[in-house]
Each structure stands twice: as C-alpha cells, then as structure tokens.
Amino acid sequence: MSSVVLAKLIAGPLVIGITSLAGQRWGQQIAGVLAGLPSLALLIIGVLWLEQGADFTRHVIEYAPIGLFANAVYILLLAHASRFFKCFGTVVVALLGYFLMAELLVKIEALHIHYTGIYSLAFLALVYKAIPIQEKPAIKSSLPNSELFARMALAAALIMTLSATAPALGEAYSGIFTAFPVASLILPAFTFALHGRAALLHQLRGFVLGLIGFALCFLLWPLGIAQWGFAALIPALIAAVACTASLHFLAQRALFPART
C-alpha cells in the first residue's frame, strides 16, 4: 500500500468524523465549511512532496483546482435534485453530473488552461448563489456513535475503491478524481436522509464556502514555492481560512441578521 493511499485512509475517516461532530455541535453549515477546506488534500500533497520532490508536487498543486469544477457541479445538483428525489435518487443524479463534468474537463484538456484557480473561484461563487437559500438555521441534533462510525467506515471504503481503480483510468482521469468529493458524498447523504432538505441546503452552502478557501489556498501556494518551498503553504492556508471564515460570517449576517 502506497504512502498516499495510507494517508488517505487515515485522514479521510478522521475528516468525516471531525466534521460530523462539528455539525452536531455548531450546525450543518459549519460541518460543510470544515469539510470543504483542503485538510485531506494537504496531507496527500505533503506525502507527495516527501516522496516525489518539489518539482513534481508543484504541478499537482497547480492542477488541484481543476477537480473543484466537478465538485461544484455535484454540490449544485445535490441542492436542486433534492427537491424532486429522495436521498438515493439525489445522490445518483449528482454523481452523474460529477462524472460528466469530469469527462468534459478531460476532453477539453483543462489541465492546460491558464488561471484555472481564478476561474474556479468565480465558478464556486456562482454555484453558491445558485443554491436555494435556507431561511431558518438547520436544527442541531444528536449523532449516535453507530452513525458516526458508519460514516467513517464508508469514507475508508470509498477511498480504497477510488485508489484501486484510479490507475486503470489513466493520468488525466486520475488527476481529476484525486479531488473526488468523498466528504461531500457522505455528509450530505446522511444529512438529507436523517434531517431533511433544509439541513442539506444549509450544509451545502457551507461546503461551497470551504471550497472557495480550498481554491484560494491552491491559487496562492505556488506563488511562494520557489522562494520558501513547502513553507509557502503557511501564508496561503492562513489567507484561505481567513477568507472562508469571513465569508461564513458575512453569509450568516446576510441570512440571519441580528434582531434589534
């Protein structure tokens, strides 16, 4: 088993577990924000940096935002298909959209398009605006241990499946599917099935805010690699987290203004 796969197997279930507990404590939108941030991707890239070196990893960092286009389409379809279908049908429609978008990205050779990070930020902003607004905050509810462990086990199973099939798909598809929305497949599915569409929409808006931070991080990081190496991640990540936190604060103020 490669170090990258092992890192995914350790970090993936942990991310799902932590974000699920955060959703129980602070609400579904916070869970979405945390899951959208690049915690899993950063661990994988750290392993790649150690194994493959700076030059190879820099290309991975520059190409990382490509997968966000497919992720954004997936989230948008989840939001709107949930109006017409139950949990299973909604996820199937969203996954179909994800794979079609991934196919399009490969066909147009999106890896060779300049300024992809900027385009992904703009696209995510449009997707955020297109998600129906949830008028009332999602209600917090208890999370049984059995459900928590089921989410984490499903994350590990998905990661193993993706890691086993990726080599047969070719380099281009493997690059796109590296950003496969494991967290945004598991968390929204459980949220929709157990708590309904209102909680789902609240969570998806948080996901998009987190993905905006993801895109910003991978847009800024390459700018400092030549001078600071891997440490260039620190200011990029600080900027991404600050941006996401600010957007979440502004979104909350806009949706639920303080009563006077």
Secondary structure by P-SEA (a helix, b strand, c coil): ccaaaaaaaaaaaaaaaaaaaaaacccaaaaaaaaacaaaaaaaaaaaaacccaaaaaaaaaacccaaaaaaaaaaaaaaccccccaaaaaaaaaaaaaaaaaaaaaaccccccaaaaaaaaaaaaaaaaccccccccbbbbbcaaaaaaaaaaaaaaaaaaaaacccccaaaaaaacccccccccaaaaaaacccaaaaaaaaaaaaaaaaaaaaaaaacccccccccccaaaaaaaaaaaaaaaaaaaaaaaaccccc
